[in-house]
Amino acid sequence: MRTVRAFDRPEIVAALTVGSIALLMLGAQPAVLGELIERKVISLEGVGLVAMGEIIAVGVGVALGDALLATTRMRLVAVVAALATAVFDVGSIALGSDTAFVAGRALAGLSEGVLVWVTTCVIVRSSAPERLAGAFLVAQTLAQAAVAALLALVVVPRFGWQGAFVALAILSAAVALAAPFLPASLEPLAAGGAPKLGISPAIVLTLGVVFCEMATLGALWAFLEPLGTRAGFDPQTAQTIVSGVLVMQVIGGVVATAFAERLPPARTLAVAAAILGAITLTIGVAPGPAPIRFAVLCAIFGFVWLFMMPFHIGLALRADPAGRVAVLVPAAQLTGSAFGPLVVSLIVVGDDAGPAPFVSAAFALVALAALGALALSQRPGIAGIAANSAGDK
């Protein structure tokens, strides 16, 4: 059984704060990387590698934290990871090429991932993990939007891209102020005598669903602006659509927080994948400019995005009630969201973003197939055969 602990409000607020600060750079990437391109510090060809490298590194950092770090000194882990992130942020000022930025931001991503792991450790041990995961998603989205606006409107115009990294370093170091309110120590997720977590069809399929659904989102999101211009918007209005999607994300996250404990995770995620597949396919095959239709589809896309993500935790808890798989959900989410744009970038030719919706729809279809296979693997007869097979090894 999963280790459950009653956290007080300061502990929960501190945990959500730590994770939200860790992910600020992901929301600030458009403003910071755009300025780096404008100043010719990095190339247009390299910016995608810098962005995806950091996202993937955050996912790797979560996985490494779970594999290598003990949960008995959570406050110290948070402080060390936060200070390391701040050092890497300040160190980014000295970088001056695509390769250097890929490496430097990947290092920052690893320490950011450890901070996300700290937050996830608290979420999966709470009495209502899906609801707390929804609250975390809303908190991080609002924080990213606020910091992105602050950097774009105030910091970068006055202090350039160097000032943006200094600001991010100060915010990262501020985690040290929240660390004393974190739980000092957390019990292992699996109680003594619990079987060792092995690789099973349910675990592989669960993480596969999370990965593919996030790839569905990332494949479309990264190319939303050029798709908007293709749909009939001018570039400035297409950028406004991005802000609208972020607003709908927050609404979706709030609704998910309210309903996370009342809806079945697998069925909810299946409906979400079907809706996302229908949206992206419609965008892909839509004949001619249709700006209103595009805006409506993007609004629904944004709502489903954050609405479905807390249910990834619920799905993982059903694959492993002890919560050991749930800790890996952020890693699967982050790597999936980076993999989707990577696949699209390998297919697109020139400035035509037309393949992006079809790649996104394909990932949604794979997610649906994985959910179907997961349901079959969890049938009593099949599950018993799998358990016996694992026990014989």
FISE-228903 format. One line per 10 residues: number of its first residue (from 0); their letters; for each residue x, y, z of N, C-alpha, C. Coordinates in steps of 0.1 Angstrom, whole numbers, plus 5000, padded with zeros to 4 digits. Example, Ala and Ser with C-alpha at 12.3 -4.5 7.8 and 13.67 -1.06 7.14 Angstrom:
BEGIN
0> as> 5132/4943/5078/5123/4955/5078/5132/4967/5078 ~ 5128/4978/5071/5137/4989/5071/5129/5000/5079 .
This chain:
BEGIN
0> mrtvrafdrp> 5008/4988/5000/5000/5000/5000/5009/5013/5000 ~ 5003/5023/4995/5010/5036/4994/5012/5042/5008 ~ 5023/5048/5010/5025/5056/5023/5018/5069/5022 ~ 5009/5071/5031/5001/5084/5031/5004/5092/5043 ~ 5006/5105/5042/5009/5113/5053/5000/5126/5052 ~ 4996/5130/5064/4988/5142/5065/4998/5154/5066 ~ 4999/5161/5055/5008/5173/5055/5000/5185/5059 ~ 5006/5195/5066/5000/5207/5070/5001/5217/5059 ~ 4994/5228/5060/4993/5237/5048/5006/5243/5045 ~ 5015/5248/5055/5028/5253/5051/5036/5243/5043 .
10> eivaaltvgs> 5036/5230/5047/5043/5220/5039/5039/5219/5025 ~ 5026/5219/5023/5020/5218/5009/5024/5230/5001 ~ 5022/5242/5007/5025/5255/5000/5040/5255/4996 ~ 5049/5251/5006/5063/5251/5003/5067/5241/4992 ~ 5060/5229/4992/5063/5219/4981/5059/5225/4967 ~ 5047/5231/4967/5042/5236/4954/5051/5248/4949 ~ 5055/5256/4959/5064/5267/4955/5077/5262/4950 ~ 5083/5252/4956/5096/5247/4951/5095/5242/4937 ~ 5084/5234/4934/5083/5228/4920/5079/5239/4910 ~ 5071/5249/4914/5068/5260/4905/5080/5268/4901 .
20> iallmlgaqp> 5089/5271/4911/5101/5279/4908/5110/5271/4899 ~ 5110/5258/4901/5119/5249/4893/5115/5249/4878 ~ 5103/5251/4875/5098/5251/4862/5096/5264/4855 ~ 5101/5275/4862/5099/5288/4857/5105/5290/4843 ~ 5117/5285/4841/5125/5287/4829/5117/5281/4817 ~ 5109/5270/4819/5102/5264/4808/5091/5274/4803 ~ 5086/5282/4812/5076/5292/4808/5083/5305/4802 ~ 5095/5307/4807/5102/5319/4802/5110/5317/4790 ~ 5111/5305/4785/5119/5302/4773/5116/5311/4761 ~ 5103/5313/4757/5101/5321/4746/5107/5335/4747 .
30> avlgelierk> 5106/5342/4758/5112/5355/4760/5127/5355/4760 ~ 5133/5346/4767/5147/5345/4769/5154/5340/4756 ~ 5149/5329/4751/5155/5324/4739/5153/5333/4727 ~ 5142/5340/4726/5139/5349/4715/5149/5360/4716 ~ 5153/5365/4727/5163/5376/4729/5177/5371/4725 ~ 5180/5358/4728/5193/5352/4724/5194/5351/4709 ~ 5183/5348/4703/5183/5347/4688/5185/5361/4682 ~ 5177/5371/4688/5178/5385/4683/5192/5390/4684 ~ 5199/5387/4695/5213/5392/4697/5223/5383/4690 ~ 5218/5373/4683/5227/5364/4676/5237/5356/4685 .
40> vislegvglv> 5233/5354/4698/5241/5346/4707/5239/5331/4704 ~ 5227/5327/4700/5225/5314/4695/5218/5315/4682 ~ 5218/5304/4674/5212/5304/4660/5198/5299/4661 ~ 5191/5302/4650/5177/5297/4649/5177/5282/4649 ~ 5187/5276/4643/5187/5262/4642/5190/5255/4656 ~ 5197/5263/4664/5201/5257/4677/5191/5259/4688 ~ 5182/5269/4686/5173/5272/4697/5164/5260/4701 ~ 5160/5252/4691/5152/5241/4694/5159/5231/4703 ~ 5172/5229/4700/5180/5220/4708/5182/5225/4722 ~ 5184/5238/4724/5185/5244/4737/5172/5242/4745 .
50> amgeiiavgv> 5161/5245/4739/5148/5243/4746/5145/5229/4750 ~ 5146/5220/4740/5143/5206/4742/5153/5199/4752 ~ 5166/5204/4751/5176/5198/4759/5173/5201/4774 ~ 5169/5213/4777/5165/5216/4791/5153/5209/4796 ~ 5143/5208/4787/5131/5201/4791/5134/5186/4794 ~ 5141/5180/4785/5145/5165/4787/5153/5164/4800 ~ 5162/5173/4802/5171/5172/4814/5163/5173/4827 ~ 5152/5181/4827/5144/5182/4838/5137/5168/4841 ~ 5133/5162/4830/5127/5148/4832/5137/5138/4837 ~ 5150/5139/4832/5160/5130/4837/5164/5133/4851 .
60> gvalgdalla> 5163/5146/4855/5166/5150/4869/5156/5144/4878 ~ 5143/5144/4874/5133/5137/4883/5136/5123/4885 ~ 5139/5116/4874/5142/5101/4874/5155/5099/4883 ~ 5165/5107/4881/5177/5105/4889/5175/5108/4904 ~ 5167/5118/4907/5164/5120/4920/5157/5109/4927 ~ 5148/5102/4920/5141/5091/4925/5150/5079/4927 ~ 5160/5077/4918/5168/5066/4918/5180/5067/4928 ~ 5185/5080/4930/5197/5082/4937/5196/5089/4951 ~ 5185/5097/4953/5185/5105/4965/5175/5099/4975 ~ 5179/5101/4988/5171/5096/4999/5160/5107/5002 .
70> ttrmrlvavv> 5149/5102/5007/5138/5111/5011/5139/5115/5026 ~ 5151/5112/5032/5152/5115/5047/5158/5129/5049 ~ 5162/5136/5039/5168/5149/5040/5163/5158/5029 ~ 5150/5160/5029/5144/5167/5018/5147/5182/5018 ~ 5148/5188/5029/5152/5202/5030/5166/5205/5024 ~ 5175/5196/5028/5189/5198/5023/5190/5196/5008 ~ 5183/5186/5003/5182/5183/4989/5177/5195/4981 ~ 5166/5201/4986/5160/5212/4980/5169/5224/4980 ~ 5176/5227/4991/5185/5238/4991/5197/5236/4982 ~ 5203/5225/4982/5215/5222/4973/5211/5223/4958 .
80> aalatavfdv> 5199/5217/4955/5195/5217/4941/5191/5232/4937 ~ 5185/5239/4946/5182/5253/4942/5194/5262/4940 ~ 5204/5260/4949/5216/5268/4947/5224/5264/4935 ~ 5223/5251/4932/5230/5246/4919/5223/5252/4907 ~ 5210/5253/4907/5202/5259/4896/5206/5274/4895 ~ 5207/5281/4906/5210/5295/4906/5224/5297/4900 ~ 5234/5288/4903/5247/5289/4898/5247/5287/4883 ~ 5240/5277/4878/5239/5274/4864/5232/5285/4856 ~ 5222/5292/4863/5215/5303/4857/5225/5315/4855 ~ 5233/5318/4865/5243/5329/4864/5254/5325/4854 .
90> gsialgsdta> 5258/5312/4855/5268/5307/4845/5264/5308/4831 ~ 5251/5308/4828/5246/5309/4814/5250/5323/4808 ~ 5253/5333/4816/5256/5346/4811/5270/5345/4803 ~ 5278/5335/4807/5291/5334/4801/5291/5325/4788 ~ 5280/5319/4785/5279/5310/4774/5277/5318/4761 ~ 5282/5313/4750/5282/5321/4738/5280/5313/4725 ~ 5275/5301/4726/5273/5293/4713/5262/5283/4715 ~ 5257/5277/4704/5246/5268/4705/5250/5256/4714 ~ 5262/5250/4712/5267/5239/4719/5268/5242/4734 ~ 5274/5253/4737/5276/5257/4751/5262/5259/4758 .
100> fvagralagl> 5253/5265/4751/5239/5267/4757/5232/5254/4759 ~ 5233/5245/4750/5227/5232/4751/5232/5225/4764 ~ 5246/5225/4765/5252/5218/4777/5248/5225/4790 ~ 5249/5239/4790/5247/5246/4802/5233/5246/4807 ~ 5223/5247/4798/5209/5246/4802/5205/5232/4805 ~ 5212/5222/4800/5209/5208/4804/5213/5206/4818 ~ 5225/5211/4822/5229/5210/4836/5219/5217/4845 ~ 5214/5229/4841/5204/5235/4849/5191/5227/4850 ~ 5188/5220/4839/5176/5212/4839/5177/5200/4848 ~ 5189/5195/4850/5190/5183/4859/5187/5188/4874 .
110> segvlvwvtt> 5192/5199/4878/5190/5204/4891/5175/5208/4893 ~ 5170/5214/4882/5155/5218/4883/5147/5205/4884 ~ 5151/5194/4878/5144/5182/4879/5144/5176/4893 ~ 5155/5178/4900/5156/5173/4914/5145/5181/4922 ~ 5144/5194/4920/5134/5202/4927/5120/5197/4924 ~ 5117/5194/4911/5104/5188/4908/5102/5175/4915 ~ 5112/5167/4916/5111/5154/4923/5107/5157/4938 ~ 5113/5167/4944/5109/5170/4958/5094/5173/4959 ~ 5089/5181/4950/5075/5184/4950/5067/5171/4948 ~ 5071/5163/4938/5064/5151/4935/5063/5141/4947 .
120> cvivrssape> 5074/5140/4954/5075/5131/4966/5064/5135/4976 ~ 5061/5148/4977/5050/5152/4986/5036/5149/4980 ~ 5035/5152/4967/5022/5150/4961/5018/5135/4962 ~ 5027/5126/4959/5022/5112/4958/5020/5106/4972 ~ 5025/5113/4983/5022/5108/4996/5011/5114/5003 ~ 5004/5124/4996/4993/5131/5002/4980/5122/5001 ~ 4970/5126/5009/4958/5118/5009/4950/5120/4996 ~ 4952/5131/4989/4945/5133/4976/4955/5137/4965 ~ 4963/5128/4960/4974/5132/4951/4969/5138/4938 ~ 4958/5133/4932/4953/5139/4920/4949/5153/4922 .
130> rlagaflvaq> 4942/5156/4933/4938/5170/4935/4950/5179/4937 ~ 4960/5174/4945/4972/5182/4947/4980/5184/4935 ~ 4980/5174/4926/4987/5175/4913/4980/5186/4905 ~ 4967/5186/4905/4960/5197/4898/4963/5211/4903 ~ 4964/5212/4916/4968/5225/4922/4982/5229/4918 ~ 4991/5219/4918/5005/5222/4913/5005/5227/4899 ~ 4997/5221/4890/4997/5225/4876/4992/5239/4875 ~ 4982/5243/4882/4976/5256/4882/4987/5266/4887 ~ 4993/5263/4898/5003/5271/4904/5015/5274/4895 ~ 5020/5263/4889/5032/5265/4880/5028/5273/4868 .
140> tlaqaavaal> 5016/5271/4862/5012/5278/4850/5011/5293/4853 ~ 5004/5296/4864/5003/5311/4868/5017/5317/4871 ~ 5025/5309/4877/5039/5315/4880/5047/5317/4867 ~ 5046/5307/4858/5053/5309/4845/5048/5321/4838 ~ 5034/5322/4837/5029/5333/4830/5033/5347/4836 ~ 5033/5348/4849/5037/5360/4856/5052/5363/4853 ~ 5060/5353/4855/5075/5356/4853/5078/5358/4838 ~ 5071/5351/4829/5074/5354/4815/5070/5368/4811 ~ 5059/5373/4817/5055/5387/4814/5065/5397/4820 ~ 5069/5394/4833/5079/5403/4839/5092/5403/4831 .
150> lalvvvprfg> 5097/5392/4826/5109/5392/4819/5108/5399/4805 ~ 5096/5396/4799/5094/5402/4785/5092/5417/4786 ~ 5085/5422/4796/5081/5436/4796/5090/5445/4804 ~ 5098/5439/4814/5106/5447/4823/5121/5444/4822 ~ 5124/5431/4825/5138/5427/4827/5145/5428/4814 ~ 5141/5420/4804/5148/5419/4791/5150/5433/4785 ~ 5139/5441/4783/5141/5455/4777/5152/5463/4784 ~ 5153/5462/4798/5162/5470/4805/5176/5464/4807 ~ 5176/5451/4809/5189/5445/4813/5193/5434/4803 ~ 5186/5432/4792/5189/5422/4782/5188/5408/4787 .
160> wqgafvalai> 5192/5398/4779/5191/5384/4782/5199/5380/4795 ~ 5210/5388/4797/5218/5385/4809/5210/5388/4821 ~ 5202/5399/4821/5194/5402/4833/5183/5391/4835 ~ 5178/5385/4824/5168/5375/4826/5174/5363/4834 ~ 5186/5359/4831/5192/5348/4838/5195/5351/4852 ~ 5199/5364/4855/5201/5368/4869/5188/5367/4876 ~ 5177/5372/4870/5164/5372/4877/5160/5357/4880 ~ 5162/5348/4871/5159/5334/4873/5168/5328/4884 ~ 5180/5332/4884/5189/5328/4895/5184/5332/4909 ~ 5180/5345/4910/5175/5350/4923/5163/5342/4927 .
170> lsaavalaap> 5154/5339/4917/5142/5332/4921/5145/5317/4925 ~ 5155/5311/4918/5159/5298/4921/5165/5297/4935 ~ 5173/5307/4939/5179/5307/4952/5168/5310/4963 ~ 5157/5316/4959/5146/5318/4969/5140/5306/4974 ~ 5142/5294/4967/5137/5281/4972/5143/5279/4986 ~ 5155/5284/4989/5161/5282/5002/5152/5288/5013 ~ 5144/5298/5009/5135/5304/5019/5123/5295/5022 ~ 5119/5287/5012/5108/5278/5013/5112/5265/5019 ~ 5124/5261/5018/5129/5248/5022/5126/5245/5036 ~ 5128/5254/5046/5126/5251/5060/5111/5247/5063 .
180> flpaslepla> 5102/5250/5054/5088/5246/5056/5085/5233/5049 ~ 5094/5227/5042/5092/5214/5036/5092/5203/5047 ~ 5086/5192/5045/5088/5181/5054/5103/5177/5056 ~ 5108/5176/5068/5122/5173/5070/5126/5159/5064 ~ 5116/5150/5065/5119/5136/5061/5106/5130/5056 ~ 5107/5121/5047/5096/5114/5042/5099/5099/5042 ~ 5088/5091/5046/5090/5077/5046/5090/5071/5032 ~ 5097/5059/5030/5097/5053/5017/5083/5050/5012 ~ 5080/5050/4999/5067/5048/4994/5062/5034/4997 ~ 5071/5024/4996/5067/5010/4998/5071/5006/5012 .
190> aggapklgis> 5061/5001/5019/5064/4996/5033/5073/4984/5033 ~ 5079/4982/5044/5089/4970/5045/5082/4957/5041 ~ 5089/4949/5034/5083/4937/5029/5075/4937/5016 ~ 5074/4950/5011/5067/4951/4998/5075/4946/4987 ~ 5069/4940/4977/5077/4934/4966/5085/4945/4958 ~ 5096/4942/4953/5104/4952/4945/5097/4955/4933 ~ 5097/4968/4929/5091/4972/4917/5098/4967/4905 ~ 5092/4959/4897/5098/4954/4885/5091/4960/4872 ~ 5095/4956/4861/5089/4961/4848/5078/4952/4845 ~ 5066/4957/4844/5054/4950/4840/5047/4957/4829 .
200> paivltlgvv> 5038/4949/4822/5030/4956/4811/5023/4968/4816 ~ 5017/4967/4828/5009/4978/4833/5017/4991/4835 ~ 5030/4989/4840/5038/5000/4843/5043/5006/4830 ~ 5048/4998/4821/5052/5003/4808/5041/5010/4800 ~ 5029/5004/4800/5018/5011/4793/5014/5023/4800 ~ 5014/5024/4813/5010/5036/4820/5019/5047/4817 ~ 5032/5045/4818/5042/5056/4814/5041/5059/4799 ~ 5038/5049/4791/5036/5051/4777/5025/5060/4774 ~ 5014/5059/4781/5002/5067/4779/5005/5082/4783 ~ 5012/5083/4794/5016/5097/4798/5025/5103/4788 .
210> fcematlgal> 5035/5096/4783/5045/5101/4773/5038/5105/4760 ~ 5029/5096/4755/5023/5099/4742/5013/5110/4743 ~ 5005/5111/4754/4996/5122/4755/5003/5136/4756 ~ 5015/5136/4763/5023/5148/4763/5029/5151/4750 ~ 5033/5141/4743/5039/5143/4729/5028/5149/4720 ~ 5015/5144/4722/5004/5150/4715/5003/5165/4717 ~ 5004/5169/4729/5003/5183/4733/5015/5191/4727 ~ 5027/5186/4729/5040/5193/4725/5041/5195/4710 ~ 5037/5184/4703/5038/5185/4688/5030/5196/4682 ~ 5018/5199/4688/5010/5210/4683/5014/5224/4689 .
220> wafleplgtr> 5017/5224/4702/5020/5236/4709/5032/5243/4704 ~ 5042/5236/4701/5055/5242/4696/5053/5249/4682 ~ 5043/5245/4675/5041/5251/4661/5027/5259/4661 ~ 5022/5263/4672/5009/5269/4672/5009/5282/4665 ~ 5019/5290/4666/5019/5303/4660/5019/5302/4644 ~ 5028/5294/4638/5027/5293/4624/5015/5286/4619 ~ 5009/5278/4627/4996/5272/4623/4985/5282/4624 ~ 4986/5292/4633/4977/5302/4634/4977/5312/4622 ~ 4989/5315/4618/4990/5323/4606/4984/5316/4594 ~ 4986/5303/4593/4981/5295/4582/4966/5295/4583 .
230> agfdpqtaqt> 4960/5296/4595/4946/5296/4596/4939/5309/4593 ~ 4948/5320/4591/4942/5332/4587/4945/5344/4597 ~ 4953/5341/4607/4956/5352/4617/4969/5359/4612 ~ 4970/5372/4615/4983/5378/4613/4992/5374/4625 ~ 5006/5375/4623/5015/5370/4634/5012/5375/4648 ~ 5009/5388/4649/5006/5393/4663/4994/5387/4669 ~ 4983/5385/4661/4971/5379/4667/4974/5364/4670 ~ 4982/5358/4662/4985/5344/4664/4992/5342/4677 ~ 5001/5352/4681/5007/5352/4694/4997/5353/4705 ~ 4987/5361/4703/4976/5363/4713/4969/5350/4716 .
240> ivsgvlvmqv> 4967/5342/4705/4961/5329/4707/4968/5321/4718 ~ 4982/5322/4718/4990/5315/4728/4986/5319/4742 ~ 4984/5332/4744/4979/5337/4757/4965/5331/4761 ~ 4957/5331/4751/4943/5325/4753/4944/5311/4757 ~ 4953/5303/4751/4954/5289/4754/4959/5287/4769 ~ 4968/5296/4773/4973/5296/4787/4962/5298/4797 ~ 4953/5308/4794/4941/5310/4802/4933/5298/4803 ~ 4930/5292/4792/4922/5280/4792/4929/5268/4800 ~ 4942/5268/4799/4949/5258/4807/4946/5260/4822 ~ 4947/5272/4827/4944/5274/4841/4930/5270/4844 .
250> iggvvatafa> 4920/5273/4836/4906/5269/4838/4905/5254/4839 ~ 4912/5248/4829/4912/5233/4829/4918/5227/4842 ~ 4929/5233/4846/4935/5228/4858/4927/5230/4871 ~ 4920/5241/4872/4911/5244/4883/4899/5234/4883 ~ 4893/5231/4872/4882/5222/4871/4887/5208/4874 ~ 4899/5204/4869/4905/5191/4873/4907/5189/4888 ~ 4912/5200/4894/4914/5200/4908/4901/5196/4916 ~ 4890/5202/4911/4877/5200/4917/4871/5186/4915 ~ 4874/5180/4903/4868/5167/4899/4878/5155/4899 ~ 4890/5157/4903/4901/5147/4901/4897/5134/4908 .
260> erlppartla> 4891/5135/4920/4888/5124/4928/4875/5117/4924 ~ 4867/5123/4915/4854/5118/4912/4854/5110/4899 ~ 4864/5112/4890/4864/5107/4877/4874/5095/4876 ~ 4871/5085/4869/4880/5074/4867/4892/5078/4858 ~ 4904/5076/4862/4916/5081/4854/4917/5076/4840 ~ 4915/5062/4838/4917/5057/4825/4907/5062/4815 ~ 4894/5061/4819/4884/5066/4810/4885/5081/4807 ~ 4888/5089/4817/4890/5103/4815/4901/5106/4806 ~ 4912/5099/4807/4924/5101/4798/4920/5096/4784 ~ 4912/5086/4783/4908/5081/4770/4900/5091/4762 .
270> vaaailgait> 4890/5097/4770/4882/5108/4764/4891/5120/4760 ~ 4900/5123/4769/4909/5134/4766/4918/5132/4753 ~ 4923/5120/4752/4931/5116/4740/4922/5117/4728 ~ 4910/5112/4728/4901/5112/4717/4898/5127/4713 ~ 4896/5135/4723/4893/5149/4720/4905/5156/4713 ~ 4917/5154/4719/4929/5160/4714/4931/5155/4700 ~ 4929/5142/4697/4931/5137/4684/4922/5143/4674 ~ 4909/5145/4678/4899/5151/4669/4903/5166/4666 ~ 4907/5173/4677/4911/5187/4675/4923/5188/4665 ~ 4933/5181/4668/4945/5182/4659/4943/5177/4645 .
280> ltigvapgpa> 4935/5167/4643/4932/5162/4630/4923/5172/4622 ~ 4914/5179/4629/4905/5189/4623/4914/5201/4619 ~ 4923/5205/4627/4933/5216/4623/4941/5212/4611 ~ 4945/5199/4611/4953/5195/4600/4946/5194/4586 ~ 4933/5190/4586/4926/5188/4574/4917/5200/4570 ~ 4916/5210/4579/4907/5221/4576/4911/5228/4563 ~ 4902/5229/4554/4904/5236/4541/4904/5251/4543 ~ 4915/5258/4538/4915/5272/4538/4915/5279/4551 ~ 4917/5292/4552/4917/5300/4564/4904/5299/4571 ~ 4904/5297/4585/4892/5297/4593/4896/5301/4607 .
290> pirfavlcai> 4899/5314/4609/4904/5318/4622/4896/5316/4634 ~ 4883/5317/4633/4874/5315/4644/4874/5301/4648 ~ 4873/5292/4638/4873/5277/4642/4886/5274/4648 ~ 4897/5279/4643/4910/5276/4649/4911/5281/4663 ~ 4906/5293/4666/4907/5298/4680/4898/5290/4689 ~ 4887/5285/4685/4878/5277/4693/4885/5264/4696 ~ 4891/5257/4686/4898/5245/4688/4910/5246/4697 ~ 4917/5257/4696/4928/5260/4705/4924/5262/4719 ~ 4912/5268/4721/4907/5270/4735/4904/5257/4741 ~ 4897/5248/4734/4894/5234/4739/4907/5227/4741 .
300> fgfvwlfmmp> 4916/5228/4732/4930/5221/4734/4936/5226/4747 ~ 4936/5239/4750/4942/5243/4762/4935/5238/4775 ~ 4922/5238/4774/4914/5233/4786/4917/5218/4788 ~ 4917/5210/4778/4920/5196/4780/4934/5193/4785 ~ 4943/5201/4780/4957/5200/4784/4959/5199/4799 ~ 4955/5209/4806/4958/5209/4821/4947/5201/4828 ~ 4935/5199/4822/4925/5191/4828/4929/5176/4830 ~ 4936/5171/4820/4939/5157/4820/4951/5153/4828 ~ 4961/5163/4830/4973/5159/4836/4973/5154/4850 ~ 4964/5158/4859/4964/5152/4872/4960/5138/4872 .
310> fhiglalrad> 4952/5134/4861/4948/5120/4860/4959/5110/4857 ~ 4971/5116/4852/4982/5108/4850/4987/5102/4863 ~ 4986/5110/4874/4990/5105/4887/4981/5094/4891 ~ 4968/5096/4889/4958/5086/4893/4960/5073/4885 ~ 4963/5074/4872/4966/5062/4864/4978/5054/4870 ~ 4989/5062/4873/5001/5056/4878/4998/5049/4892 ~ 4990/5055/4900/4987/5049/4913/4979/5035/4912 ~ 4972/5034/4901/4965/5021/4898/4975/5011/4893 ~ 4985/5015/4886/4995/5005/4882/5004/5001/4893 ~ 5007/5010/4903/5015/5007/4914/5009/5015/4926 .
320> pagrvavlvp> 5000/5009/4934/4994/5016/4945/5004/5022/4955 ~ 5016/5017/4956/5026/5022/4965/5031/5036/4961 ~ 5028/5040/4948/5032/5053/4943/5046/5054/4937 ~ 5053/5043/4936/5066/5044/4930/5066/5048/4915 ~ 5056/5044/4908/5055/5048/4894/5050/5062/4893 ~ 5042/5066/4902/5037/5080/4902/5048/5090/4903 ~ 5058/5087/4910/5070/5096/4911/5076/5099/4898 ~ 5075/5089/4889/5082/5090/4876/5073/5097/4865 ~ 5060/5100/4869/5051/5107/4860/5057/5120/4854 ~ 5062/5129/4863/5067/5141/4857/5078/5139/4847 .
330> aaqltgsafg> 5087/5129/4849/5097/5126/4839/5091/5122/4826 ~ 5081/5113/4826/5074/5109/4814/5067/5121/4807 ~ 5061/5130/4815/5054/5141/4810/5064/5150/4803 ~ 5075/5153/4809/5085/5163/4803/5091/5157/4791 ~ 5096/5145/4791/5102/5139/4779/5093/5138/4768 ~ 5080/5134/4771/5070/5134/4760/5067/5147/4754 ~ 5066/5157/4762/5064/5171/4757/5075/5176/4748 ~ 5087/5171/4751/5099/5175/4742/5100/5166/4730 ~ 5096/5153/4731/5097/5144/4720/5087/5148/4708 ~ 5075/5152/4712/5066/5156/4701/5071/5166/4692 .
340> plvvslivvg> 5076/5178/4696/5082/5188/4687/5094/5182/4680 ~ 5102/5174/4686/5113/5168/4679/5109/5160/4667 ~ 5099/5152/4668/5094/5144/4657/5089/5153/4646 ~ 5082/5163/4650/5077/5173/4639/5089/5180/4632 ~ 5099/5184/4640/5110/5191/4634/5118/5182/4624 ~ 5117/5169/4625/5123/5160/4616/5115/5158/4603 ~ 5103/5162/4604/5094/5160/4592/5091/5172/4584 ~ 5090/5184/4591/5087/5196/4584/5097/5200/4574 ~ 5093/5206/4563/5101/5211/4553/5100/5226/4552 ~ 5111/5234/4553/5110/5248/4552/5102/5254/4563 .
350> ddagpapfvs> 5093/5263/4560/5085/5270/4570/5071/5264/4571 ~ 5068/5253/4565/5055/5247/4565/5053/5238/4577 ~ 5044/5243/4586/5041/5235/4599/5030/5226/4597 ~ 5026/5224/4585/5014/5215/4582/5014/5201/4588 ~ 5026/5195/4588/5026/5181/4594/5024/5181/4609 ~ 5026/5192/4616/5025/5191/4631/5011/5186/4636 ~ 5000/5190/4631/4987/5185/4636/4986/5170/4634 ~ 4991/5165/4623/4990/5150/4620/4999/5142/4629 ~ 5011/5147/4632/5020/5141/4642/5013/5140/4655 ~ 5007/5152/4659/5000/5152/4672/4988/5142/4672 .
360> aafalvalaa> 4981/5141/4662/4969/5132/4661/4974/5118/4662 ~ 4986/5115/4656/4991/5101/4656/4995/5097/4671 ~ 5001/5107/4678/5004/5104/4692/4992/5101/4700 ~ 4981/5109/4697/4969/5107/4705/4963/5093/4702 ~ 4964/5089/4689/4959/5075/4686/4967/5065/4693 ~ 4981/5066/4694/4989/5057/4701/4985/5057/4716 ~ 4983/5068/4722/4979/5069/4736/4966/5061/4738 ~ 4956/5063/4729/4943/5055/4730/4946/5040/4729 ~ 4955/5036/4720/4958/5022/4719/4964/5017/4731 ~ 4973/5025/4737/4980/5021/4750/4970/5019/4761 .
370> lgalalsqrp> 4960/5028/4762/4950/5028/4772/4942/5015/4770 ~ 4939/5011/4758/4931/4999/4755/4939/4987/4760 ~ 4952/4987/4756/4961/4976/4760/4962/4975/4775 ~ 4963/4987/4782/4964/4987/4797/4951/4981/4803 ~ 4940/4984/4797/4927/4979/4803/4927/4964/4801 ~ 4932/4958/4790/4933/4944/4788/4943/4938/4798 ~ 4954/4944/4800/4964/4938/4809/4960/4938/4824 ~ 4950/4946/4827/4945/4947/4841/4933/4938/4843 ~ 4928/4931/4833/4918/4921/4836/4922/4910/4845 ~ 4914/4906/4854/4918/4896/4864/4926/4884/4859 .
380> giagiaansa> 4921/4878/4848/4928/4866/4843/4942/4870/4838 ~ 4943/4880/4830/4956/4884/4824/4965/4889/4834 ~ 4960/4897/4844/4968/4903/4854/4974/4891/4863 ~ 4966/4881/4865/4971/4870/4873/4983/4862/4866 ~ 4981/4861/4853/4991/4854/4845/5004/4862/4846 ~ 5003/4876/4844/5014/4885/4844/5021/4884/4858 ~ 5013/4884/4869/5019/4884/4882/5027/4871/4884 ~ 5021/4859/4880/5028/4847/4882/5041/4846/4874 ~ 5040/4852/4862/5051/4852/4853/5063/4860/4859 ~ 5059/4872/4866/5069/4880/4872/5075/4873/4884 .
390> gdk> 5066/4866/4891/5071/4859/4903/5080/4847/4900 ~ 5079/4841/4888/5088/4830/4884/5102/4834/4881 ~ 5103/4848/4879/5117/4852/4874/5126/4855/4886 .
